[in-house]
Amino acid sequence: MTPPAPEAELARDRAHLIHPLHRPAAQQSAHVWVEGRGAVIVDQSGREYLDALAGLWNVVVGHGRAELADAAARQMRQLDYATGYAGSTNRPAIELAERLAAIFYPSINRFFFTCGGGESNESAFKTARYFWRVGGKPDKTKIIGRTWGYHGTTLAAMSATGIASYWPMFEPRVPGFLHIDSPYPYRFCPPPGAPANDPRTPGQMAADLLEAAIEREGADTVAAFLGEPVQGAGGVIVPPDDYWPRIRTICDRHNVLLLADEVITGFGRTGEWFGLSRYGIEPDVVSFAKGITSGYFPLGGIGVSDRIAAAIDNAPDEMTWMHAFTYSGHPVGCAIALANLDIIEREGLVRRAGELGRRLLERLQTLASHPHVGDVRGLGLMAAVELVADKATKAEFPPAEKIGPRVHAATQERGMFTRLRGDVYNLAPPFVTTDAQIDRMVDILGESIQAVLG
């Protein structure tokens, strides 16, 4: 069968599809992705590209894994769909929840499944409010997030997201969501205005912004603090090591739940199964998605602490946890997730992500001498290079110069594809990427920065 002409295919796309973050100009010369193998994706012209962001941070075991397709086909032949509403269940969902209990934080043993990260965070917000309501504290409803945090684009998740460009076209936001500054070592950690002789570390000062916000709002009104262990879409912002333990202490002191958005960091991305493990703390609720199926099926969920699970179980009928999705616990998605976890464990991919991440960051550091590379950062197999107009002052390029998009275009010309946050170039390839492919990614980025900025 002769493939369609590229321009005709894109014309059909423009006629009938609306894309996430839709911009018609971007579709004029879009890639039509047609094939994937390992860390490589192929477009309609047959050209190969290194997938430097694992799809959208999610294809952790790589493209083209026949085991996952086979798991889906087997389950579809046996049981294509079954409701997960109370009174019904299915074997893949039971097995997956049991499997997750073995790899999650020790205090998290109960799970609710969704179709993706945004739904997972919506579920976390509702569960936090529910927990306090059944506990006799119905005024504890506010969620405190952070600038540059990304949590989804449904109305409440968008309100929790701390990237302001997502808000204006959909105002007003859902009330009860507020933000503190990120623990962003390159720009805002220590926070602006901190006294020069402050005895606290930058990480402690950044964490104490949460305590100030809780005290300002009133602890009796705050349900939860929400954060990604490493902020992903906001530009791979890695907090100081003493930040998260202090956050946990503050939450405990003020009786505030800690919601961990591990949609990106979960299932090995940081070199640990889950991102907060390296800091020696546990959250009360974990949102997850992406890596649980490596993107082969839309599946996500939340894991809740034993304390929260008990509140859900023991509530009287008139206070039932009235939260649901048609596709919660979808048997096909759960079967794929189980097969995906088999691959991750069998091939040692959590450890491999840590090894590859160290190689990636070490190689990226060779770009740091460029006069417009302001910061190179990362943790596990997620990293970013932040481009600046002036290295001494950290001044950003004027948006009209479109430096980030121009570098992105140059990397595509050289055979690599990813996503940006402005002039921050993100890299988070599949865990099965080879050492040589990691080295080539860094070479392409270096060549592209040189081509655009001299």
Secondary structure per residue as TSV (DSSP state, phi and psi in degrees):
chain	resnum	aa	ss	phi	psi
A	1	M	-	360.0	127.4
A	2	T	-	-73.7	127.2
A	3	P	-	-67.2	151.6
A	4	P	-	-66.5	153.8
A	5	A	-	-63.4	137.4
A	6	P	H	-54.4	-43.7
A	7	E	H	-68.1	-36.4
A	8	A	H	-65.3	-39.3
A	9	E	H	-64.8	-43.2
A	10	L	H	-69.0	-31.7
A	11	A	H	-64.1	-40.6
A	12	R	H	-63.9	-40.7
A	13	D	H	-58.5	-49.3
A	14	R	H	-65.5	-29.0
A	15	A	H	-75.0	-27.1
A	16	H	H	-131.2	-13.5
A	17	L	-	-109.0	141.1
A	18	I	-	-110.6	128.7
A	19	H	-	-100.6	156.6
A	20	P	T	-55.8	138.4
A	21	L	T	52.4	51.6
A	22	H	-	-63.6	124.3
A	23	R	-	-137.1	111.6
A	24	P	G	-54.9	-35.7
A	25	A	G	-61.6	-33.7
A	26	A	G	-67.7	-22.5
A	27	Q	G	-87.6	-5.6
A	28	Q	T	-63.7	-34.9
A	29	S	T	-131.4	39.9
A	30	A	-	-70.7	156.7
A	31	H	-	-81.2	136.6
A	32	V	-	-102.9	102.4
A	33	W	E	-75.9	130.9
A	34	V	E	-123.4	-13.9
A	35	E	E	-160.9	153.6
A	36	G	E	-146.2	143.4
A	37	R	E	-144.8	116.4
A	38	G	B	60.7	-119.3
A	39	A	T	-100.5	19.6
A	40	V	E	-121.6	136.5
A	41	I	E	-121.7	152.6
A	42	V	E	-124.8	134.1
A	43	D	E	-98.6	-175.6
A	44	Q	T	-64.1	-20.2
A	45	S	T	-85.6	-5.0
A	46	G	S	88.5	2.2
A	47	R	-	-81.1	140.0
A	48	E	E	-95.0	143.3
A	49	Y	E	-132.8	140.0
A	50	L	E	-70.5	128.4
A	51	D	E	-87.3	91.7
A	52	A	T	-81.0	-2.5
A	53	L	T	-127.1	18.0
A	54	A	H	48.7	52.7
A	55	G	H	76.9	-100.3
A	56	L	H	-128.5	63.2
A	57	W	H	70.7	8.2
A	58	N	T	-114.9	-25.0
A	59	V	-	-83.6	70.0
A	60	V	T	-72.7	-33.5
A	61	V	T	-90.6	5.4
A	62	G	-	90.4	162.7
A	63	H	B	-78.7	153.1
A	64	G	-	76.9	28.4
A	65	R	-	-83.2	106.5
A	66	A	H	-62.0	-28.6
A	67	E	H	-60.3	-35.7
A	68	L	H	-75.7	-38.4
A	69	A	H	-63.1	-40.3
A	70	D	H	-66.5	-39.4
A	71	A	H	-62.0	-41.0
A	72	A	H	-63.7	-45.2
A	73	A	H	-64.3	-42.9
A	74	R	H	-59.9	-45.6
A	75	Q	H	-69.0	-38.8
A	76	M	H	-62.9	-36.1
A	77	R	H	-70.1	-32.1
A	78	Q	H	-87.7	-51.1
A	79	L	-	-151.9	107.7
A	80	D	S	-74.8	-40.7
A	81	Y	-	-155.8	147.5
A	82	A	-	-151.5	142.2
A	83	T	-	-64.9	145.5
A	84	G	-	-104.6	8.0
A	85	Y	S	-60.9	155.9
A	86	A	T	-50.6	131.9
A	87	G	T	104.2	-8.8
A	88	S	-	-138.7	154.5
A	89	T	-	-159.6	-179.6
A	90	N	-	-148.1	158.5
A	91	R	H	-65.0	-43.9
A	92	P	H	-59.8	-37.8
A	93	A	H	-65.2	-42.9
A	94	I	H	-60.6	-48.2
A	95	E	H	-65.2	-38.5
A	96	L	H	-67.1	-45.0
A	97	A	H	-60.2	-41.1
A	98	E	H	-63.8	-41.3
A	99	R	H	-65.2	-41.7
A	100	L	H	-64.7	-37.3
A	101	A	H	-58.8	-28.9
A	102	A	H	-78.0	-21.9
A	103	I	H	-112.0	-13.6
A	104	F	S	-77.8	-179.2
A	105	Y	-	-56.3	143.6
A	106	P	T	-55.7	-33.3
A	107	S	T	-84.4	-0.1
A	108	I	E	-111.6	111.7
A	109	N	E	-131.9	2.2
A	110	R	E	-128.0	142.5
A	111	F	E	-138.2	144.6
A	112	F	E	-123.6	132.3
A	113	F	E	-101.7	144.8
A	114	T	E	-128.6	-168.8
A	115	C	S	-103.7	-2.9
A	116	G	S	173.1	-176.2
A	117	G	H	-66.5	-43.0
A	118	G	H	-60.4	-46.1
A	119	E	H	-61.7	-36.2
A	120	S	H	-64.8	-44.1
A	121	N	H	-68.2	-38.0
A	122	E	H	-57.4	-42.1
A	123	S	H	-64.3	-37.9
A	124	A	H	-65.9	-42.8
A	125	F	H	-61.5	-48.1
A	126	K	H	-63.9	-38.5
A	127	T	H	-67.3	-38.6
A	128	A	H	-62.1	-46.0
A	129	R	H	-64.4	-41.3
A	130	Y	H	-60.4	-44.8
A	131	F	H	-57.2	-45.9
A	132	W	H	-71.6	-33.8
A	133	R	H	-65.4	-47.4
A	134	V	H	-69.3	-19.8
A	135	G	T	-87.1	6.8
A	136	G	T	84.4	18.4
A	137	K	-	-127.7	66.5
A	138	P	T	-69.0	-12.3
A	139	D	T	-83.4	-9.3
A	140	K	-	-82.6	89.9
A	141	T	-	-125.8	-18.5
A	142	K	E	-75.7	145.3
A	143	I	E	-116.2	125.7
A	144	I	E	-102.8	120.4
A	145	G	E	-112.9	-160.7
A	146	R	E	-136.3	153.5
A	147	T	T	-61.0	145.9
A	148	W	T	69.5	2.7
A	149	G	-	-75.8	139.0
A	150	Y	-	-120.2	125.9
A	151	H	-	-132.6	6.2
A	152	G	-	122.7	177.4
A	153	T	S	-124.4	4.1
A	154	T	S	-64.9	165.2
A	155	L	H	-60.6	-45.9
A	156	A	H	-71.6	-41.1
A	157	A	H	-63.9	-37.4
A	158	M	H	-63.8	-38.0
A	159	S	H	-68.0	-32.2
A	160	A	H	-76.1	-29.0
A	161	T	-	-62.0	136.1
A	162	G	-	-103.2	25.7
A	163	I	-	-106.9	106.8
A	164	A	G	-63.3	-23.7
A	165	S	G	-66.4	-16.4
A	166	Y	G	-80.2	-11.9
A	167	W	S	-90.9	-45.1
A	168	P	G	-57.6	-37.3
A	169	M	G	-76.8	-4.5
A	170	F	G	-129.6	12.1
A	171	E	-	-60.5	155.1
A	172	P	S	-80.3	150.1
A	173	R	-	-72.9	163.9
A	174	V	-	-65.2	129.3
A	175	P	T	-67.2	157.5
A	176	G	T	94.7	7.3
A	177	F	E	-115.5	132.1
A	178	L	E	-141.6	168.1
A	179	H	E	-134.0	147.0
A	180	I	E	-115.7	166.5
A	181	D	-	-65.2	148.3
A	182	S	-	-73.0	156.2
A	183	P	-	-81.1	75.1
A	184	Y	-	-105.1	88.7
A	185	P	T	-53.6	-34.4
A	186	Y	T	-71.1	-30.0
A	187	R	T	-124.0	-40.1
A	188	F	T	-131.2	28.8
A	189	C	S	-143.4	99.7
A	190	P	S	-71.1	157.0
A	191	P	-	-63.9	151.4
A	192	P	T	-56.4	139.0
A	193	G	T	87.8	-2.1
A	194	A	-	-66.9	136.9
A	195	P	-	-63.6	144.7
A	196	A	T	-63.5	-30.4
A	197	N	T	-98.6	19.0
A	198	D	-	-64.1	126.5
A	199	P	-	-74.8	-12.9
A	200	R	S	-73.5	154.5
A	201	T	-	-76.5	162.0
A	202	P	H	-55.5	-39.3
A	203	G	H	-64.7	-40.4
A	204	Q	H	-66.1	-40.5
A	205	M	H	-62.9	-41.2
A	206	A	H	-65.5	-40.7
A	207	A	H	-65.9	-36.5
A	208	D	H	-67.1	-14.9
A	209	L	H	-61.4	-31.6
A	210	L	H	-66.6	-46.2
A	211	E	H	-60.5	-41.4
A	212	A	H	-61.7	-40.0
A	213	A	H	-67.5	-41.6
A	214	I	H	-62.2	-44.3
A	215	E	H	-67.7	-36.0
A	216	R	H	-67.2	-42.4
A	217	E	H	-79.2	-29.5
A	218	G	-	98.9	116.9
A	219	A	G	-58.0	-26.4
A	220	D	G	-74.9	-0.5
A	221	T	G	-113.1	-6.7
A	222	V	E	-102.4	120.4
A	223	A	E	-84.3	-42.1
A	224	A	E	-161.3	157.5
A	225	F	E	-108.5	136.3
A	226	L	E	-119.6	131.1
A	227	G	E	-160.0	149.6
A	228	E	-	-83.1	135.0
A	229	P	S	-52.9	-43.6
A	230	V	S	-126.1	125.2
A	231	Q	B	-71.9	122.1
A	232	G	-	-89.8	-76.5
A	233	A	T	-61.4	-23.8
A	234	G	T	-73.4	-2.7
A	235	G	T	120.1	31.0
A	236	V	-	48.5	64.9
A	237	I	B	-92.5	113.1
A	238	V	-	-99.2	119.4
A	239	P	-	-75.7	159.4
A	240	P	-	-58.9	153.2
A	241	D	T	-63.3	-24.7
A	242	D	T	-93.3	6.3
A	243	Y	H	-71.6	-55.0
A	244	W	H	-67.2	-39.5
A	245	P	H	-59.5	-37.2
A	246	R	H	-70.2	-36.2
A	247	I	H	-59.2	-45.1
A	248	R	H	-60.3	-42.9
A	249	T	H	-62.6	-42.3
A	250	I	H	-64.9	-44.4
A	251	C	H	-59.2	-44.1
A	252	D	H	-64.6	-40.4
A	253	R	H	-63.9	-33.5
A	254	H	T	-106.2	9.5
A	255	N	T	59.3	50.7
A	256	V	-	-120.5	135.0
A	257	L	E	-74.2	148.8
A	258	L	E	-106.4	113.5
A	259	L	E	-100.8	119.7
A	260	A	E	-100.5	116.5
A	261	D	E	-85.6	98.2
A	262	E	-	-107.6	30.8
A	263	V	T	-59.1	-39.8
A	264	I	T	-92.6	-44.5
A	265	T	T	-78.6	-18.1
A	266	G	T	-68.9	154.2
A	267	F	T	68.2	35.9
A	268	G	T	108.1	-7.5
A	269	R	T	-59.3	-33.2
A	270	T	T	-92.2	5.4
A	271	G	S	90.2	-0.1
A	272	E	S	-125.2	158.7
A	273	W	S	-55.6	-42.1
A	274	F	S	-137.3	149.9
A	275	G	G	-70.7	-28.8
A	276	L	G	-82.1	-9.5
A	277	S	G	-58.7	-38.6
A	278	R	G	-66.5	-17.4
A	279	Y	G	-97.4	-0.4
A	280	G	T	72.4	26.5
A	281	I	-	-128.1	166.5
A	282	E	-	-126.4	140.7
A	283	P	-	-85.4	173.3
A	284	D	S	-90.2	-33.0
A	285	V	E	-138.8	138.4
A	286	V	E	-119.3	127.4
A	287	S	E	-94.5	136.1
A	288	F	E	-141.9	163.0
A	289	A	-	-174.9	-137.0
A	290	K	G	35.7	-89.6
A	291	G	G	-66.7	-13.1
A	292	I	G	-64.8	-30.4
A	293	T	T	-119.3	7.9
A	294	S	T	55.4	27.1
A	295	G	T	79.1	2.6
A	296	Y	S	-77.1	-12.7
A	297	F	S	-156.5	141.5
A	298	P	-	-71.1	105.9
A	299	L	-	-147.7	138.3
A	300	G	E	-151.5	-164.2
A	301	G	E	167.8	-177.0
A	302	I	E	-127.3	145.8
A	303	G	E	-110.5	136.0
A	304	V	E	-119.6	151.0
A	305	S	E	-65.5	161.6
A	306	D	H	-58.8	-34.4
A	307	R	H	-64.9	-42.6
A	308	I	H	-71.7	-39.8
A	309	A	H	-59.5	-39.2
A	310	A	H	-64.8	-37.4
A	311	A	H	-64.5	-39.3
A	312	I	H	-66.5	-44.9
A	313	D	H	-65.4	-38.3
A	314	N	H	-94.9	0.8
A	315	A	S	-68.8	144.8
A	316	P	-	-67.2	162.3
A	317	D	G	-55.9	-36.2
A	318	E	G	-71.9	-6.8
A	319	M	G	-120.6	32.8
A	320	T	-	-56.1	142.8
A	321	W	-	-69.6	88.0
A	322	M	-	-83.4	73.9
A	323	H	-	-139.4	136.5
A	324	A	-	-164.8	154.8
A	325	F	-	-136.6	143.2
A	326	T	T	-53.4	-41.2
A	327	Y	T	-98.7	16.7
A	328	S	T	-62.7	129.5
A	329	G	T	68.6	31.6
A	330	H	-	-56.4	125.5
A	331	P	H	-61.6	-34.7
A	332	V	H	-69.0	-45.8
A	333	G	H	-60.4	-41.7
A	334	C	H	-66.9	-36.9
A	335	A	H	-64.8	-40.9
A	336	I	H	-65.9	-41.4
A	337	A	H	-59.9	-41.5
A	338	L	H	-62.3	-43.0
A	339	A	H	-66.4	-36.1
A	340	N	H	-65.9	-43.0
A	341	L	H	-63.8	-35.2
A	342	D	H	-57.7	-45.8
A	343	I	H	-63.3	-47.7
A	344	I	H	-58.1	-43.9
A	345	E	H	-73.3	-45.2
A	346	R	H	-62.8	-38.2
A	347	E	T	-96.1	5.2
A	348	G	T	60.3	41.0
A	349	L	H	-77.7	-21.3
A	350	V	H	-66.4	-47.7
A	351	R	H	-61.8	-40.5
A	352	R	H	-63.4	-38.1
A	353	A	H	-60.2	-41.3
A	354	G	H	-63.8	-42.2
A	355	E	H	-65.4	-46.9
A	356	L	H	-63.6	-37.5
A	357	G	H	-63.3	-39.9
A	358	R	H	-64.4	-38.7
A	359	R	H	-65.9	-44.2
A	360	L	H	-60.5	-47.6
A	361	L	H	-67.2	-39.1
A	362	E	H	-62.5	-42.6
A	363	R	H	-69.1	-39.4
A	364	L	H	-63.5	-29.3
A	365	Q	G	-61.6	-21.2
A	366	T	G	-69.3	-15.6
A	367	L	G	-87.7	-8.6
A	368	A	T	-66.2	-20.3
A	369	S	T	-77.4	-11.6
A	370	H	S	-64.2	138.1
A	371	P	T	-63.5	-14.4
A	372	H	T	-113.7	8.6
A	373	V	E	-93.5	104.5
A	374	G	E	-81.1	-37.6
A	375	D	E	-151.7	140.8
A	376	V	E	-123.0	126.1
A	377	R	E	-148.6	163.0
A	378	G	E	172.7	168.6
A	379	L	S	-153.6	130.0
A	380	G	S	59.6	-148.4
A	381	L	S	-93.8	54.4
A	382	M	-	-147.3	129.2
A	383	A	E	-148.8	164.7
A	384	A	E	-149.5	151.0
A	385	V	E	-122.0	119.8
A	386	E	E	-100.1	121.9
A	387	L	E	-95.1	137.1
A	388	V	-	-134.0	156.1
A	389	A	S	-74.7	-36.5
A	390	D	B	-136.5	117.1
A	391	K	T	-69.1	-34.9
A	392	A	T	-68.8	-41.2
A	393	T	T	-97.8	-8.5
A	394	K	T	64.7	19.3
A	395	A	B	-62.7	137.3
A	396	E	-	-83.6	157.5
A	397	F	-	-69.2	146.8
A	398	P	-	-57.9	136.2
A	399	P	G	-54.4	-32.6
A	400	A	G	-62.3	-22.7
A	401	E	G	-74.8	-18.5
A	402	K	-	49.7	47.8
A	403	I	H	-62.8	-48.5
A	404	G	H	-56.8	-52.9
A	405	P	H	-59.1	-33.9
A	406	R	H	-69.4	-39.6
A	407	V	H	-66.3	-39.5
A	408	H	H	-61.4	-42.0
A	409	A	H	-62.8	-39.8
A	410	A	H	-67.3	-36.2
A	411	T	H	-69.9	-33.1
A	412	Q	H	-66.4	-39.0
A	413	E	H	-58.8	-28.6
A	414	R	T	-98.1	1.8
A	415	G	T	96.5	38.9
A	416	M	E	-143.7	144.3
A	417	F	E	-134.4	137.8
A	418	T	-	-157.5	-160.8
A	419	R	-	-131.8	159.0
A	420	L	E	-118.6	166.4
A	421	R	E	-123.6	93.0
A	422	G	T	63.8	-116.6
A	423	D	T	-101.7	21.3
A	424	V	E	-104.7	120.4
A	425	Y	E	-96.6	117.4
A	426	N	E	-96.3	142.0
A	427	L	E	-134.5	127.9
A	428	A	-	-156.7	72.1
A	429	P	-	-74.0	172.4
A	430	P	-	-59.7	155.2
A	431	F	T	-69.6	-15.0
A	432	V	T	-94.2	6.0
A	433	T	-	-58.0	141.4
A	434	T	-	-83.9	162.5
A	435	D	H	-57.5	-42.4
A	436	A	H	-63.9	-37.6
A	437	Q	H	-68.3	-37.8
A	438	I	H	-59.3	-47.2
A	439	D	H	-61.8	-39.4
A	440	R	H	-68.1	-37.7
A	441	M	H	-57.3	-44.9
A	442	V	H	-66.7	-40.7
A	443	D	H	-61.0	-44.7
A	444	I	H	-61.0	-44.5
A	445	L	H	-64.1	-43.1
A	446	G	H	-61.5	-45.0
A	447	E	H	-61.9	-37.5
A	448	S	H	-72.1	-40.3
A	449	I	H	-61.5	-41.9
A	450	Q	H	-63.4	-40.6
A	451	A	H	-66.0	-36.3
A	452	V	H	-85.9	-40.0
A	453	L	H	-112.3	-2.6
A	454	G	-	81.5	360.0
